[in-house]
Amino acid sequence: MSFYQKILIFVNIIMVIEMGGTKKRPLAQMEKAQLREALAKKEKEVARAAQQSKKPSGVSFKFDEADIIKTFNTLKAITLYNVAKSLGVKASVASALIKTFESKGLLKKVGGYSGHYVYALST
């Protein structure tokens, strides 16, 4: 193969590489793609708005003091996590409940340390 033939082959390869790639789509296809993207974007916004509206705001735990005191009587030790488990609520709700009862004078601290306190019913 001569030098001239090698150059022709090389030039042909370069032309094929440069001419490759994606072709321009027809206008109708481009419009349809834009409509699909806009529709998908609106659906995502609606889903996000619906998800944000479902988030609960604040604590909505309603309780009856007499029932909770009966529950406290059955517990061996009144701690934050025992109260949360026995009432079926989160620890933050149980903590707020214990603080409320302590401020009313229904519970008192009898032991514990570093945030892990043990409470007893006031008599």
Secondary structure, DSSP 8 states (H G I E B T S, - for coil): --HHHHHHHHHHHHHHHHH-S-----HHHHHHHHHHHHHHHHHHHHHHHHHHHTS--S------HHHHHHHHHH-SSB-HHHHHHHHT--HHHHHHHHHHHHHHTSEEEEEEETTEEEEEE--
